[in-house]
């Protein structure tokens, strides 16, 4: 369906990259966002029409009615409700919003409506899930570890971090308890716990700490005894973030200030906007390492997938937007090409269990300069 009509809900840094890539692939794309400036840029530079709207009301059902596929690229707090309305509208969807709720609760509704929805389809969660799903179908996996992060090249005090995501979504990563599995037992620890140094060629030593990135993997693979995902940042970042968290700056409980009730997290998010903002043309990179150990063909084996990607100056696209967005557009292509037509809500690991799907995704990314090196 090369002339399929696709609507992208959210035109932030990642949603924008998704819309442009889909347009360049020959699809008819429309972008939706509240930011009029972003919509005008997409229209003027890329002839991608825009609609100024939010994603929170039932008007979304009418908004997506005339489209063949919906892409969800909104902040996580809107993800679940957005996905539910798209399913009720009877539309296929690929989502990268990473909502905090359990999106699999929408699976019966999706099956009833006969639509295919692939959730969490970014880089992590997303591509890391696909890698594990592919190998878990072909071997006995005993251990899975994913280390992932996006960082600015220039380290600026105090947090040495900037982000293409909304500050609120970043804060969620610092507060949501991390779930992982150790020696067959599911474990819950605070985010930012168990920091460890990890060295990467060409980068140096980064700090890895527990984050809640496994999501659907814990239920998809109950037989794997050891699974963990850790977020990568420059060394020392976790200490600053723990201080802010323990002082209550990430709290959602209202406090009274000069007679007004405010949530500390809202103030913190607002203060972080200029700190996290990447300047136009600023260099940043994404790094990910996926390690899978187990037995295949009666032998002990280990697979290591390494990704390093940088801001792409020629297209003015951030590496996090490339690595997240192009994974999403790969799955969009699968659905529109008829390669993926299972009704229901599908986690990324299920998509890649088929050889042709996994190879298609790797080639799709490689064609866009996003390369996973396997050892």
ROLUMSE-651759 format. One line per 4 residues: number of its first residue (from 1); their letters; for each residue x, y, z of N, C-alpha, C, CB. Coordinates in steps of 0.1 Angstrom, whole numbers, m for minus. Glycine has a CB too. Layout:
! ROLUMSE-651759
NUM = A = X,Y,Z,X,Y,Z,X,Y,Z,X,Y,Z  ... .
END
This chain:
! ROLUMSE-651759
1 = XXXX = 9,m12,0,0,0,0,9,12,0,m10,0,12  16,15,m11,25,26,m11,18,40,m11,34,25,m24  5,40,m14,m2,53,m14,m11,53,m1,m10,55,m26  m8,45,9,m16,45,21,m15,58,28,m11,33,30 .
5 = XXXX = m26,61,35,m27,73,43,m24,71,58,m41,80,41  m14,78,63,m9,76,76,m11,89,84,6,71,77  m16,88,96,m16,100,105,m7,98,117,m31,102,110  1,108,120,11,107,130,6,116,142,25,111,126 .
9 = XXXX = 3,110,153,m2,117,165,10,121,174,m12,109,173  14,134,172,26,139,179,37,142,170,30,128,190  41,155,169,51,159,160,63,165,167,46,169,149  66,159,178,79,163,185,91,158,178,79,157,200 .
13 = XXXX = 102,158,184,115,155,177,114,141,171,126,156,186  108,131,178,107,118,172,96,116,162,106,108,184  84,122,166,73,121,157,75,128,144,61,127,164  83,139,144,86,146,132,95,137,123,94,159,136 .
17 = XXXX = 105,131,129,113,122,121,105,110,115,125,116,130  96,105,122,87,95,117,79,99,105,78,89,128  73,111,107,65,117,96,73,119,83,58,130,100  85,124,85,93,127,73,98,114,66,106,135,77 .
21 = XXXX = 102,104,74,106,91,69,95,84,61,112,82,80  83,85,67,71,78,60,68,86,47,59,78,69  69,99,47,66,107,35,76,103,24,67,122,38  89,102,28,100,99,18,98,85,13,113,101,25 .
25 = XXXX = 91,76,21,89,63,16,77,62,7,86,53,28  70,73,4,59,73,m6,45,73,0,61,62,m14  44,74,13,31,74,19,25,88,20,31,67,33  12,89,21,5,102,23,4,104,38,m9,102,16 .
29 = XXXX = 11,114,43,13,115,58,6,128,62,27,115,62  0,128,74,m6,139,80,m1,139,95,m21,140,80  3,151,100,9,152,113,m1,159,122,22,159,114  m2,155,135,m11,162,144,m3,166,156,m23,152,148 .
33 = XXXX = m5,179,161,2,184,172,m5,197,177,17,186,169  m2,201,189,m7,214,193,3,225,190,m9,214,208  15,222,186,26,232,183,24,236,168,40,226,186  19,248,166,16,253,153,29,255,145,8,266,154 .
37 = XXXX = 40,259,152,52,261,145,58,249,139,63,267,155  57,238,147,62,225,141,54,220,129,62,214,152  41,222,130,32,218,119,35,227,106,18,220,123  38,239,108,41,248,97,54,244,91,42,263,101 .
41 = XXXX = 64,240,99,77,236,94,76,223,85,87,233,105  68,214,90,66,201,83,58,204,69,57,191,91  49,213,70,42,217,57,51,224,47,30,225,61  58,234,52,66,242,43,78,235,37,71,255,50 .
45 = XXXX = 85,227,46,97,220,42,95,207,35,106,219,53  84,200,39,83,186,35,69,183,29,85,177,46  61,194,27,47,192,22,39,182,29,48,188,7  41,181,43,33,172,51,23,181,58,42,165,62 .
49 = XXXX = 10,179,55,m1,187,61,m2,184,76,m14,185,54  m7,194,83,m8,192,97,m22,196,102,2,201,104  m25,190,114,m38,194,120,m35,197,135,m48,181,120  m39,209,139,m36,214,153,m47,208,162,m36,229,154 .
53 = XXXX = m43,199,170,m53,192,179,m45,185,190,m62,182,171  m53,182,201,m47,173,211,m52,158,208,m51,177,225  m48,149,217,m52,135,215,m60,129,226,m39,127,213  m66,138,234,m72,133,247,m87,131,246,m70,143,257 .
57 = XXXX = m94,136,236,m109,135,236,m114,125,226,m115,148,234  m127,122,226,m133,113,216,m133,118,202,m147,109,220  m129,131,200,m128,137,187,m117,130,179,m125,152,187  m108,122,186,m98,115,180,m103,104,171,m88,109,190 .
61 = XXXX = m115,99,174,m121,89,165,m124,94,152,m134,83,172  m129,106,151,m132,113,138,m119,117,131,m141,125,140  m109,121,139,m96,125,134,m89,114,126,m87,130,145  m90,102,130,m83,91,124,m91,83,114,m77,82,134 .
65 = XXXX = m103,87,112,m113,79,105,m109,76,90,m126,86,104  m103,86,83,m100,84,69,m86,79,67,m101,97,62  m79,74,77,m65,69,75,m64,54,76,m56,76,86  m53,49,69,m51,34,69,m43,30,81,m44,30,57 .
69 = XXXX = m35,39,87,m26,35,98,m24,47,107,m13,29,93  m23,45,120,m21,56,130,m7,53,136,m32,57,140  1,64,138,13,63,146,11,71,158,25,68,138  14,65,170,12,72,183,26,76,187,6,63,193 .
73 = XXXX = 28,89,188,41,95,192,39,106,202,49,100,180  30,104,211,26,114,221,34,111,234,11,115,223  34,121,243,39,118,256,32,106,263,38,130,265  40,99,271,35,87,277,22,88,285,45,81,286 .
77 = XXXX = 19,99,291,7,101,299,m5,101,290,8,114,306  m4,103,277,m15,103,268,m16,89,261,m15,114,258  m6,81,262,m5,69,253,m16,59,254,7,62,256  m20,55,266,m30,45,268,m44,49,263,m32,41,282 .
81 = XXXX = m48,61,267,m61,66,262,m61,68,247,m64,79,269  m50,73,241,m49,75,227,m50,61,220,m36,81,223  m43,51,225,m44,38,219,m58,32,219,m34,29,226  m65,34,231,m78,29,232,m88,35,222,m83,31,246 .
85 = XXXX = m87,48,220,m96,55,210,m93,51,196,m94,70,212  m80,49,193,m76,45,179,m82,31,176,m61,45,177  m81,22,186,m86,8,185,m102,9,183,m83,0,197  m108,17,191,m123,18,190,m127,24,176,m128,28,201 .
89 = XXXX = m118,32,170,m120,37,157,m118,26,146,m112,49,154  m113,15,150,m110,4,141,m98,6,132,m122,2,132  m87,12,137,m76,15,129,m63,8,134,m73,30,129  m55,3,124,m42,m3,128,m33,8,134,m35,m10,115 .
93 = XXXX = m23,4,142,m15,14,149,m2,9,153,m23,19,162  8,18,152,21,15,158,24,26,168,33,15,147  28,23,180,28,33,191,42,33,197,18,30,201  47,45,200,60,46,207,59,55,220,71,52,198 .
97 = XXXX = 46,57,224,44,66,235,48,60,249,29,69,236  50,47,250,55,41,262,47,45,274,70,45,264  34,42,273,25,46,284,28,38,297,10,44,280  26,44,309,28,36,321,19,25,324,28,46,333 .
101 = XXXX = 7,25,318,m3,15,320,0,2,312,m17,20,316  m7,m9,315,m5,m21,308,m13,m21,296,m9,m33,318  m7,m19,284,m14,m18,272,m20,m31,267,m5,m13,261  m15,m42,273,m21,m55,269,m36,m57,273,m13,m67,274 .
105 = XXXX = m40,m48,282,m54,m48,286,m63,m44,274,m57,m38,298  m58,m38,264,m65,m34,252,m66,m45,242,m60,m21,247  m59,m56,244,m58,m67,234,m72,m73,230,m49,m78,239  m81,m75,240,m94,m81,236,m102,m71,227,m102,m84,248 .
109 = XXXX = m101,m58,230,m108,m48,222,m102,m48,208,m107,m34,228  m89,m49,207,m82,m49,193,m86,m61,185,m67,m48,195  m87,m73,192,m91,m85,185,m106,m83,180,m89,m97,194  m114,m78,189,m128,m76,185,m129,m67,173,m136,m70,197 .
113 = XXXX = m121,m56,173,m122,m47,161,m114,m52,149,m116,m33,166  m106,m62,151,m99,m68,140,m87,m60,135,m108,m70,128  m81,m52,144,m70,m44,141,m57,m49,147,m73,m29,145  m46,m45,141,m32,m48,145,m26,m36,152,m24,m54,134 .
117 = XXXX = m22,m37,164,m16,m27,172,m2,m32,177,m25,m21,183  8,m25,173,22,m29,178,26,m18,188,32,m31,167  27,m21,200,30,m11,211,45,m11,214,22,m13,223  50,0,221,64,1,225,74,m1,214,66,m10,236 .
121 = XXXX = 71,3,202,80,0,191,89,11,188,71,m3,179  99,13,197,109,23,195,123,16,195,109,34,206  132,21,203,145,14,204,146,6,217,157,24,204  142,11,228,142,4,241,131,10,250,156,4,248 .
125 = XXXX = 120,4,251,116,m8,245,113,m7,230,103,m14,252  114,m18,224,112,m19,209,122,m28,203,113,m5,203  133,m22,197,143,m30,190,150,m40,199,153,m21,183  152,m37,211,159,m46,220,149,m58,223,162,m40,234 .
129 = XXXX = 136,m56,224,126,m67,225,127,m75,213,112,m61,227  127,m69,201,127,m77,188,140,m86,188,127,m67,176  151,m81,192,163,m89,192,161,m101,201,175,m81,197  156,m99,213,154,m111,222,143,m120,216,150,m106,236 .
133 = XXXX = 133,m115,211,122,m123,205,127,m132,194,111,m115,200  136,m127,186,141,m135,175,149,m146,180,150,m126,166  158,m144,190,167,m154,195,160,m164,204,179,m148,202  151,m159,212,143,m168,221,135,m179,214,134,m160,230 .
137 = XXXX = 132,m176,201,125,m185,193,134,m196,188,118,m178,181  147,m194,188,157,m203,182,167,m209,192,164,m196,171  166,m205,204,176,m210,214,170,m210,228,189,m202,213  177,m216,237,173,m215,251,181,m204,257,176,m229,259 .
141 = XXXX = 174,m193,260,180,m181,266,181,m182,281,172,m168,262  193,m181,286,195,m181,301,197,m167,307,207,m189,304  201,m158,298,204,m144,303,202,m134,293,219,m144,309  196,m123,296,193,m112,287,197,m99,295,179,m112,282 .
145 = XXXX = 205,m90,288,208,m77,294,208,m67,283,222,m78,302  201,m56,286,201,m45,277,206,m32,284,187,m43,271  216,m26,278,221,m13,283,219,m3,272,237,m14,286  212,9,275,208,18,265,208,32,270,195,14,259 .
149 = XXXX = 211,42,262,210,56,266,213,65,254,220,59,277  207,77,255,210,88,246,216,99,253,197,92,238  227,105,248,235,115,255,240,126,246,247,108,262  241,138,251,248,149,243,263,146,243,245,163,249 .
153 = XXXX = 269,150,232,284,149,231,291,158,241,289,152,217  286,170,243,291,180,252,285,178,266,288,194,247  293,175,276,289,173,289,288,186,297,299,163,297  276,190,300,273,203,307,267,201,321,264,212,298 .
157 = XXXX = 274,207,330,270,206,344,256,212,346,281,212,354  247,207,355,250,197,365,246,183,361,243,201,378  236,182,352,231,168,349,238,161,337,216,169,346  246,169,329,253,163,318,243,155,309,264,154,323 .
161 = XXXX = 231,160,307,221,153,300,212,162,292,213,143,309  208,159,280,198,166,273,189,155,266,204,176,262  177,159,262,168,148,258,159,153,247,159,144,270  155,143,238,145,146,228,131,142,233,149,137,215 .
165 = XXXX = 130,137,245,117,133,251,113,145,259,118,120,259  100,145,263,95,155,272,101,153,286,79,154,273  104,164,293,109,162,307,101,153,316,111,176,313  88,153,314,79,145,323,82,130,320,64,149,320 .
169 = XXXX = 84,127,307,87,113,304,100,108,310,86,110,289  110,118,310,123,115,316,122,113,331,133,126,313  114,122,337,112,120,352,106,107,355,104,132,357  97,103,347,90,90,349,101,79,350,80,87,338 .
173 = XXXX = 111,80,342,121,70,342,129,70,355,131,72,330  130,81,362,137,82,374,129,78,386,142,96,376  116,77,385,107,74,396,100,61,396,97,85,397  98,56,384,91,43,383,100,31,387,86,40,368 .
177 = XXXX = 95,23,397,103,12,402,108,3,390,96,4,412  120,m2,391,126,m10,380,123,m25,383,141,m8,379  116,m32,374,113,m46,375,123,m54,366,99,m49,370  129,m64,372,138,m73,365,137,m87,371,153,m67,365 .
181 = XXXX = 145,m96,365,145,m110,370,159,m114,373,138,m119,360  161,m121,384,174,m125,388,173,m139,394,181,m116,398  180,m149,388,179,m163,392,165,m168,393,187,m164,406  157,m165,383,143,m170,383,133,m163,391,144,m184,386 .
185 = XXXX = 137,m153,398,128,m145,407,126,m131,402,132,m146,422  114,m127,401,111,m113,398,114,m104,409,96,m111,393  122,m93,406,127,m84,416,122,m70,412,143,m84,417  119,m62,423,116,m48,421,125,m39,429,101,m45,425 .
189 = XXXX = 132,m30,423,141,m21,430,138,m6,425,156,m24,428  142,4,433,140,17,428,148,20,416,144,27,439  142,29,407,150,33,396,163,40,401,142,43,387  173,40,393,186,46,396,194,37,405,184,59,402 .
193 = XXXX = 189,25,408,197,16,418,207,8,410,187,7,425  216,2,418,227,m7,413,235,0,402,221,m20,408  240,12,404,249,18,393,262,10,391,252,32,397  266,9,379,278,1,376,285,8,364,276,m13,373 .
197 = XXXX = 298,8,363,306,14,352,306,4,340,320,18,356  304,9,328,305,0,316,313,8,306,290,m4,311  323,2,300,331,8,290,327,5,276,346,4,292  327,16,268,323,14,253,334,20,245,309,21,250 .
201 = XXXX = 338,13,235,348,18,226,344,31,220,351,8,215  353,41,220,351,54,214,343,63,222,344,52,201  337,58,233,330,67,242,336,68,256,316,61,244  341,57,261,347,57,274,338,50,284,350,71,279 .
205 = XXXX = 339,53,297,331,47,307,318,55,309,339,46,320  307,47,309,294,53,312,289,46,324,284,51,300  278,51,330,272,46,342,259,40,339,271,57,353  257,27,343,244,20,340,237,18,353,247,6,333 .
209 = XXXX = 224,21,353,216,18,365,202,13,361,214,32,373  196,6,371,183,0,368,172,9,364,179,m8,381  165,5,354,153,13,349,142,3,345,156,23,338  130,8,344,119,m2,342,116,m3,327,106,4,349 .
213 = XXXX = 126,m9,320,125,m10,306,121,m24,300,137,m6,300  120,m34,309,117,m47,304,102,m49,299,120,m58,314  94,m42,307,79,m42,304,74,m56,299,77,m32,292  69,m57,287,63,m69,283,72,m82,283,57,m68,269 .
217 = XXXX = 85,m80,283,94,m91,282,93,m100,295,109,m86,281  89,m94,306,88,m102,318,76,m113,317,85,m93,330  66,m109,310,55,m118,308,56,m127,296,41,m111,308  63,m122,286,64,m129,273,74,m141,275,69,m120,262 .
221 = XXXX = 84,m139,284,94,m150,285,96,m153,300,107,m145,279  86,m159,306,87,m163,321,98,m174,323,74,m168,326  102,m180,312,112,m191,314,127,m186,314,111,m201,302  129,m173,311,143,m168,311,146,m164,325,144,m156,301 .
225 = XXXX = 156,m170,331,159,m168,346,165,m154,349,167,m178,351  172,m148,340,179,m135,343,176,m125,331,194,m138,344  170,m114,335,167,m104,325,168,m90,333,153,m106,319  175,m81,326,176,m68,332,178,m57,321,187,m67,342 .
229 = XXXX = 172,m45,323,176,m34,314,181,m23,323,163,m29,306  192,m16,318,198,m5,325,199,7,316,211,m9,331  197,18,322,199,31,314,213,36,315,189,42,319  218,41,305,232,46,304,232,61,305,239,42,292 .
233 = XXXX = 241,67,314,243,81,315,258,83,318,234,87,326  262,96,317,276,99,321,277,96,336,279,114,318  289,92,340,292,88,354,289,100,364,306,84,356  281,97,374,277,107,384,263,112,383,287,118,384 .
237 = XXXX = 257,110,371,244,116,369,234,110,379,239,113,355  234,97,381,224,91,390,224,97,404,227,76,391  236,101,409,237,107,422,228,120,423,251,110,426  230,129,413,222,141,413,207,138,412,226,150,401 .
241 = XXXX = 203,128,404,189,125,402,183,119,415,187,115,390  191,111,422,186,105,434,184,116,445,196,95,440  193,126,445,191,137,454,178,144,451,203,147,453  175,148,439,163,155,435,151,146,439,163,158,420 .
245 = XXXX = 152,133,436,140,125,439,137,124,454,143,111,434  148,122,462,146,121,476,142,134,483,159,116,483  145,145,477,141,158,482,126,161,478,150,169,477  120,153,470,106,155,466,103,162,454,99,161,477 .
249 = XXXX = 114,166,446,112,174,434,105,166,423,125,179,429  104,153,424,97,145,414,83,140,419,105,133,410  79,145,430,67,140,436,54,146,429,66,145,451  44,137,428,31,141,422,21,145,433,26,129,414 .
253 = XXXX = 25,145,446,16,149,457,17,164,458,21,143,470  5,170,458,4,185,458,9,191,471,m10,190,456  16,202,471,20,209,482,15,224,481,36,209,484  13,230,493,8,244,492,19,254,492,m1,246,504 .
257 = XXXX = 19,263,483,29,273,482,22,287,480,39,271,470  24,296,490,17,309,490,2,308,487,24,317,480  m4,298,493,m18,296,492,m23,289,479,m25,309,492  m13,284,471,m17,277,459,m12,262,460,m11,284,446 .
261 = XXXX = m19,253,455,m15,239,454,m8,236,441,m27,229,456  4,231,442,12,227,430,18,213,432,23,237,427  20,206,421,27,194,422,42,197,420,22,183,411  51,193,429,65,195,426,70,190,413,73,189,437 .
265 = XXXX = 65,179,408,70,174,395,67,183,384,63,160,393  56,191,384,52,200,374,62,211,373,38,205,375  66,216,385,76,227,386,90,222,381,78,232,400  94,210,385,106,204,381,107,202,366,109,191,388 .
269 = XXXX = 96,197,360,96,195,346,97,208,338,82,188,342  91,219,343,91,232,337,106,237,338,82,242,344  112,235,349,126,240,351,136,232,342,130,239,366  133,220,339,142,211,331,141,214,316,139,197,334 .
273 = XXXX = 130,220,312,128,223,298,140,230,291,116,231,295  145,241,297,157,247,290,170,239,293,159,261,296  171,232,304,183,224,306,184,212,297,182,219,321  172,206,294,172,194,285,172,197,271,160,186,289 .
277 = XXXX = 169,210,267,167,213,253,180,212,245,162,228,252  180,204,234,191,203,225,191,215,215,191,190,218  202,222,214,202,233,205,203,228,190,214,242,208  198,236,181,198,231,167,212,228,163,192,242,158 .
281 = XXXX = 214,216,157,227,212,153,236,206,164,234,223,146  231,206,176,240,201,187,242,186,185,233,204,201  254,181,187,257,167,185,253,159,197,272,165,183  246,148,195,243,138,205,244,124,199,228,141,211 .
285 = XXXX = 243,114,208,245,100,203,236,91,211,260,96,203  233,80,205,226,69,211,235,56,211,212,66,204  235,50,223,243,38,224,235,27,230,256,40,232  235,15,225,228,3,230,236,m9,229,214,2,224 .
289 = XXXX = 236,m17,239,242,m31,239,232,m41,244,256,m31,247  230,m51,236,221,m62,240,229,m75,241,209,m64,230  229,m81,252,237,m93,255,227,m105,258,247,m92,266  228,m116,250,220,m127,251,229,m140,253,210,m129,239 .
293 = XXXX = 227,m147,263,235,m159,266,225,m171,267,244,m158,278  230,m183,263,222,m195,265,228,m206,257,208,m192,261  219,m215,253,223,m227,245,216,m228,232,221,m240,254  223,m231,222,218,m232,208,225,m244,201,219,m219,200 .
297 = XXXX = 217,m253,196,223,m265,190,232,m273,199,231,m261,178  228,m273,212,235,m281,222,248,m275,227,239,m294,216  251,m262,223,263,m255,226,260,m242,234,272,m253,214  269,m239,243,268,m226,249,271,m215,239,278,m225,262 .
301 = XXXX = 263,m204,239,265,m194,229,262,m180,235,257,m196,217  268,m170,230,265,m156,234,264,m147,221,275,m150,244  253,m139,221,251,m129,210,252,m116,217,238,m131,203  260,m107,211,260,m93,215,257,m84,203,275,m90,221 .
305 = XXXX = 247,m75,205,243,m65,195,248,m52,200,228,m66,192  256,m45,192,260,m31,196,255,m21,186,276,m31,197  250,m10,191,245,1,183,252,14,187,230,2,183  257,21,178,262,35,181,257,44,169,277,36,183 .
309 = XXXX = 249,54,173,244,63,162,245,77,167,229,59,159  248,86,157,250,100,161,239,109,153,264,105,157  238,121,158,230,131,151,234,132,137,232,145,158  224,132,128,227,132,114,225,146,108,217,122,106 .
313 = XXXX = 236,153,105,236,167,102,230,169,88,251,172,101  231,160,79,226,161,65,211,163,65,230,150,56  204,155,74,190,155,75,185,163,88,184,141,75  194,168,96,191,175,108,182,166,117,184,188,105 .
317 = XXXX = 186,153,119,178,144,127,186,139,139,173,132,118  181,140,150,187,135,162,189,119,162,180,139,175  199,114,168,201,100,168,190,93,175,215,96,174  185,98,186,174,92,193,161,92,185,171,99,207 .
321 = XXXX = 159,102,177,148,102,168,150,92,157,146,116,162  162,91,152,165,81,141,163,66,146,179,83,136  169,63,158,169,50,162,155,45,167,179,48,173  148,55,173,134,52,177,125,53,166,130,62,189 .
325 = XXXX = 125,64,159,115,66,148,116,56,137,116,80,143  128,53,132,129,44,121,126,30,124,143,45,115  127,26,136,122,13,141,107,13,139,126,9,155  101,23,143,86,24,142,82,24,128,82,37,149 .
329 = XXXX = 88,32,119,84,32,105,86,18,98,92,43,97  96,11,103,98,m3,98,86,m12,100,110,m9,104  81,m11,113,69,m19,116,57,m14,108,66,m18,131  56,0,106,45,5,98,45,m1,84,46,21,98 .
333 = XXXX = 57,m2,79,58,m8,65,54,m22,65,72,m7,60  57,m30,76,53,m44,77,37,m45,76,58,m50,89  31,m37,84,16,m37,85,10,m34,71,11,m28,96  15,m23,65,9,m19,53,13,m28,41,14,m5,49 .
337 = XXXX = 24,m35,42,27,m45,32,21,m59,34,43,m47,32  13,m60,44,7,m73,47,15,m83,54,1,m79,34  27,m79,59,36,m89,65,32,m91,80,50,m84,65  24,m82,85,20,m83,99,5,m80,100,28,m74,108 .
341 = XXXX = m3,m91,102,m18,m89,101,m25,m97,112,m23,m93,87  m19,m98,124,m25,m105,135,m33,m95,143,m14,m111,144  m46,m98,144,m55,m89,152,m51,m89,167,m70,m92,150  m51,m78,173,m47,m77,187,m36,m67,190,m43,m91,192 .
345 = XXXX = m32,m66,202,m21,m58,206,m9,m66,207,m24,m50,220  1,m63,200,13,m72,199,25,m65,205,16,m76,184  32,m71,214,45,m65,219,56,m67,208,49,m71,232  66,m59,209,77,m60,198,83,m73,197,87,m49,201 .
349 = XXXX = 85,m81,208,92,m93,207,85,m104,199,94,m99,221  71,m103,198,63,m112,191,65,m109,176,49,m111,195  67,m97,172,68,m93,158,80,m100,152,69,m78,156  91,m100,159,104,m105,154,107,m120,155,115,m97,161 .
353 = XXXX = 97,m127,159,99,m142,160,100,m148,146,88,m148,168  93,m142,137,94,m146,123,107,m141,117,82,m142,115  115,m150,110,128,m147,104,126,m135,94,133,m159,97  116,m135,86,115,m125,75,112,m111,82,104,m129,66 .
357 = XXXX = 105,m111,93,102,m98,99,114,m92,105,91,m101,110  122,m101,112,134,m96,119,144,m91,108,141,m107,127  146,m98,98,156,m94,87,151,m81,80,157,m105,77  138,m80,78,132,m68,72,135,m56,80,117,m70,70 .
361 = XXXX = 133,m57,94,135,m46,103,150,m42,103,131,m50,117  159,m52,103,173,m48,103,177,m41,90,182,m61,105  172,m46,79,175,m40,66,169,m26,65,171,m49,54  157,m25,70,150,m12,70,159,m1,77,136,m13,76 .
365 = XXXX = 164,m5,89,172,4,97,186,7,90,175,m2,111  192,m4,84,205,m3,78,204,7,66,210,m16,73  193,7,59,191,15,47,190,30,51,178,12,40  188,32,64,187,46,70,199,49,78,174,48,78 .
369 = XXXX = 210,41,77,222,43,84,222,39,99,225,57,83  212,32,103,212,27,117,216,13,117,197,29,123  228,10,122,234,m3,120,236,m10,134,247,m2,113  232,m22,135,234,m31,146,245,m41,143,221,m38,151 .
373 = XXX = 256,m40,150,267,m49,148,267,m61,158,281,m41,150  267,m73,152,265,m85,159,278,m93,161,255,m95,152  281,m97,174,293,m105,176,290,m116,186,304,m96,183 .
END
